[in-house]
Amino acid sequence: MVTGLNGPRGVAAYDGKIVYSVGDGSVYEAWAYGKNKGIKKLGTVPGGFPPAIDTNRWGVTYALTGAGGEPGQPIPPGGATLFRMRPGKAPLPIANIAKYQAKDPDPYNVSESPTETNPFGVAVLRDGTILVADAANNDLLRVWPNGKIKTVARLKPRVIKAPSNLGGQLVPSEAVATSVTVGSDGYYYVGELRGFPATPGTSQIWRIKPGSVNAVCDPVKPYKGHCQRYADGYTSIVDLAAGPRGTLAVVQLARDSWLAWEMSGQPTAVGSLFLQYRGKYNKAGYKKELVRGKLQLPAGVAFNKYGSLFVSSPLFGPGAVYRVR
């Protein structure tokens, strides 16, 4: 669909258009049908990394910057911030996520600081509020246009077995909440990357009741309360998108896990794109992999209202936003 991009990541869709972000923090809009058609720049946010984005039904785009740099390092100006994009004007900061998380520490923290933040996923609700998934604080936030923030849910660590090359022991591993979308049922769905040791098949998708405050997503009691496990068995999830009839599109950055890719020393890795279908009793049904083996480090995904599916790849280097169906 749109080619010649440097590090494409975020993807959103509305009407007949797609919105996408690239490596220098710039956000663009283009027609969804027809190669490189009607491209318009919406603006550039700070940070030097492509932001997560979502666009509401009126065409207003929100861009979410991460913490930047290594864990524990100072957040650069404009990092960990939610912006509203306005064509022809500078991006408008809506909420400072880092400032909020400094007073809302992760009570289940395993490593680094409990106030660490790295906002990574964003989804706009129909009432104009915005959901933010924080990959370092392991929680889901709800942001109002006036900057007010509430914690919707906290994701607890999961005890997993490390891969054999990392000792094969049972260890606690943080959730790393990278992604959020709103399903056709109105519930919030949050996907996990999975922290060290990033064992394949241990990333979950959680289903959270709308309007929740301080819900707990607990892998030991996964079907209790306002946050319940929806699906399991994924690896290194980096984005979710809700489609028709309860379908979720699920992007895995690297199907052998992000850590296996980093340890390999290779410049890229094969990722995955799945369709997760709804089953009975609010549980996931079967899943189907699309374009198997053809996506290198995919990063973003979106459905439009016509049911077309768009995915960005790769996260680093020359890439594109593709229409899958």
Secondary structure, 3 states (H helix, E strand, C coil): CEEEEECCCCEEEECCEEEEECCCCEEEEEECCCCCCCCEEEEECCCCCCCEEEECCCCCEEEECCCCCCCCCCCCCCCCEEEEECCCCCCEEEEEHHHHHCCCCCCCCCCCCCCCCCEEEEEECCCCCEEEEECCCCEEEEECCCCCEEEEEEECCEEEECCHHHCCCEEEECCCEEEEEECCCCCEEEEECCCCCCCCCCEEEEEECCCCCCEEECCCCCCCCCEEEEEEEECCEEEEEECHHHCEEEEECCCCCHHHHHHHCCCCCECEEEEEEECCCCCEEEEEEECCCCCECCCEEEECCCCCEEEEECCCCEEEEEECC
